[in-house]
Amino acid sequence: MRLPSFRLISAALPALTLLLVACSAEVNSQHTPSGPTATGSSGGNAAASGGAGMGGNGATTGGTVSQALSIGPTTVRRLTNTEYRNSVQKLLALGAAPTETLESAAILKGFDNFSATLTVNGALAGEYAAIAKTRAKDFAVPPCAAPATEESCARSFIESFGKQAFRRPLTSADVDGYLALFSDEKTRTGYTGGITQIVETMLQSGLFLYRSELGVEAQGPTRHLTSYEVATLLAYMFTAKPPDDALFIAADADALKTPIQVEEQVRRLMKTPDARPAIRQFMRVFSGTARFGDVRKNADTFPQFTASVQASMGLETDAFVDSVVWDGDGTLNSLYTSPDSFINSDLAPLYGLPDPGQGPKLMPTHLNAKERAGLVTQLSILSTHSKAYDSFPILRGKFVRVTLLCEVLPPMPADAKITPPPQDPSFTTRERFAAHSQNPTCATCHRLIDPVGFGLENYDGIGRYRTTENNKPVDASGNITDSPDMNGAYSGGVELASKLTQSQEAKQCLALQALKWSLGREEVAGERELVNGIAANLAAGGLDIREVLVNIAKSDNFVARSYQ
Amino acid sequence: MANAILKRRTLLKQLGASAFLAAPVFRSVLSEAQTNAPLRLILLNIPGGVPHVGGPGSDAGPDFFFANELSAGRTGQLAMPFAALQSDMIVIEGSKQPASEMVSGFFELEGHGGGCRTMFGGKGEGQGCNGPNACGADEASSYGYGTATTIDQIVAAQIGAATQFSSLHMGSLWDKGQGGDHAESFFLNGQPVRPMSDPTAAFMRLFGNGVPAGTAPASGPPAVDPAVLNDYYRGKSRLDKLRAEIEAIQKVAGSGEQTKLDAHLAALRDLEKSLPNITGGQQGMAGASCQVPPAPMVMQGVANPDDPTHASFTMELPQTSAAFNQIAFQAINCDLTRVMGLQWLSSGDHLPRFEWMGLKLDHHGMEHGSSPPEYYAAQTWILQQCADFVTMLKNTPEGSGSILDNSVIYLTSEMTEGNHIHQPVFQLVMGKAGGQFKTGRRISAADKNNNDVLVSLVNAMGVKVATVGDEKFNTTPLSLA
């Protein structure tokens, strides 16, 4: 069976499929928990058949295809910089989150929150230490009054502050360790100095910086996260902040063990204001714009792309995402098709609309529905997936296939010589790139990519709609081939958006990206089938993004871990 | 250098101190007359290739670099930055980067990322899995990290304890925008050693407390202010606790988390070396001209530095590079570290970086040859930055020569030119490694791989290894003597 969601558009498909088989077969199936409870029989069956589907006939294991690894490994996930800032703010009850410089994290494959890339190097350790020192110095140490002893006050402080810092109650060993630290410092600088030392230390402790997803050792190799770990996972996923009081209460009662209990918390968290910025960040990852702030344009070609305009573009997409996900029907279909957006004085000229007259304030507006349809036609998205000096259809085609459809393109041949067509004002961008696509060496891959990008040629390098380029008419006819459910011609971004809404592959991709983002890692074998089940169940309604997140959080894969 | 380390360790032993004792408030000042200068290893990472033209013979005389460029009908502009450094360098021509080719076959890394992953380490296990999930659940491998360890970390593991920072890495705009994360080039056991990209943060980290002042007392612990003593013990207790916690996490975390936590422990060890010195022990040998470099211009902050809807970086390339050059030079001159990696931009960077030079294209576009004049101009500018940095070392007396004479500087790129080709790859060694290298010549090494050069560099640093990276890419070390 060929699984459309895991397609390799490559002549090397058979060989690569064999490699996948080998990979999957190494995993011991006895660690596999039951099928996804959240997705019903559809997801469960998909997972069960996934090994065979991905593994072909299982040839590398003598005809026995193991049930591939279907839960991720135990891990400790370092807080992202945003999560760290928010955590320090909450822990110390600061009016605003710290804004000191922190080493930027790697963004690999579009994600800025993958655990494997969130490490602590010397520079970052120094930055954590500096922030901890400053904030501890400013910390108002609670007084200790008789009849309590300084030791009992310190113990009480360690237990309460430590629970908030480490997002779980401290063990007796934890408390003893910090009491020893307190006592040591107290001999030099007294009670206040001792408490300050605790604060400074906890703010850079591994127990604060890393989110534990280790479960309980006694459970053996296949573990369920503790209620405190689930509370932490949910809190950072849906609010980018540490657990709130309600989550702590639930965790204290060990009441985050069942899908129903998790769902209850998820639905509650999604109603909080903090869910908006948290899910915005997911949508940035989903749309390949996690570093939109770094985008630069050539000042001669696009003098309109000022810092102010750039910021407005990002804020527009944030507002658009909010309006669909939280204030609208929440569906991927609306995300792809809605012509409603937000403009201000910066953006109105780029859309060819009158200035709403509110300066930088974004105002709701109806964009021209013949020109604009949802996420893909947003200015920030089009500006990101283009080059500094032109629309660069290759990048846009790759964006659609890799980022929005989760397809894996074949590697570039090692001996390929790549020379993009030079700038030439006597041709349109499409004309320049068309010749490039016809080169036999390049055509193998670029026939898959370039025609998709050509369909967005109505938008220039900063997303402005255009019908002519270099005094020639723009040809925005696009075409998709080798797709499970999007093959065929189209013209322009609006028609592309329409095709995306008809595509199950697109829905599966959204669900897959949500799973990866929520767990901070690549998917493991079998998880594509899990998310495909979720997407299948929700497809009829246009794929409610909120429900995708709920279903992921309710799945076994969300709370189970394999210790290796 | 070996003597210097021995002295340090002997002193620590006599003091009964731990292996990671406090860093210096006092630091010995190396007089020009002293001959026991430390060796330094400095790696210079040029994105997108160094186009060059080889010529016949193995030693074409003092103007070898220029002669070949000019005789080939090219402008020779890429060689110009090194005009005054010809007697200090060895041009290695013709050798290959086979590991880069292999890892570049990996999905999404392509020539740029694959070359960066292996250019300084020659391919570790798990790098170059040929398929999207062929690396299995091992994420480090799926990103092309594998178990890569680059020569800076091989050397730092042996000599890093002698200085406040076991190694330092800085990169001008290297991680900003598309392409940056494929340009990670320094690794320790599969963990990227990401260069600092913010000059202001680097300045504060290295020189926020000034520079080592004065010379340590001739013997015995100095009289230390009680407040300093408190700071020391307070910091020591805290770091002991932090380290113990990471070690405790390691005991319960899975195998996949160990190297990440090892890296955290290493970071804490470096942090511990920044504690006040209460022993009077000497660490490092600052040059007489050691001083705080000029503070970088302050970058304009934004309300939320992590909010990607805001422009995140307002310093452009010239300012960033100039600031890092000064910081890097003084970090060496003040002996804060003896192992360094410097990087400019990232291979495959899609953003325009040279508009201030009147160059319109993004660097990736230049790399791929759509405008050779722009590409040459950009690469020449980057090479000039390298030359400026090396010239500062050359102009700083040390012992009977200069800091450059006591350095091992290796300049290379992840590919030949921008078009995903890895042979021949340009390699330039500068400095005499304390008299071990014969400079002022060109070596034709078509039968060698870059691994063979890497072995020679590591050995010159006093760290004896037989191979670097994948054994099958090692032939015999390239003699630089």
Interface residues (C-beta under 8 A of the other chain):
Chain A: L8 L16 L19 L20 A22 C23 E26 V27 L69 G72 P73 T74 T75 V76 T80 N81 T82 R85 A97 T99 T101 L102 E103 S104 A106 I107 L108 K109 F114 S115 A116 T117 T119 V120 N121 G122 A123 L124 A125 G126 E127 A129 A130 G177 Y178 L181 D184 E185 R188 T189 G193 Q197 E200 T201 Q204 S205 G206 L207 Y210 L214 E217 R284 T289 A290 R291 F292 G293 D294 V295 R296 K297 N298 A299 D300 T301 A307 Q310 A311 M313 G314 L315 T317 D318 S380 K387 A388 Y389 L395 V408 L409 P410 P411 M412 A414 D415 A416 K417 I418 T419 P420 P421 P422 Q423 R521 E522 V524 A525 Y563 Q564
Chain B: E101 S104 G105 F106 F107 E108 E110 G111 N130 G131 P132 N133 A134 C135 G136 A137 E139 A140 S142 Y143 F165 S166 D175 K176 G177 Q178 G180 D181 E184 Q191 P192 V193 R194 M196 S197 D198 T200 A201 A202 M204 R205 N230 Y233 R234 S237 R238 K241 L242 A244 E245 I246 I249 V252 A253 G254 S255 G256 E257 K260 L261 A263 H264 A266 A267 L268 D270 L271 S274 G301 A303 N304 P305 D306 D307 P308 T309 H310 A311 S312 F313 H350 L351 P352 R353 E355 K360 L361 D362 G365 H368 G369 S370 S371 N419 H420 I421
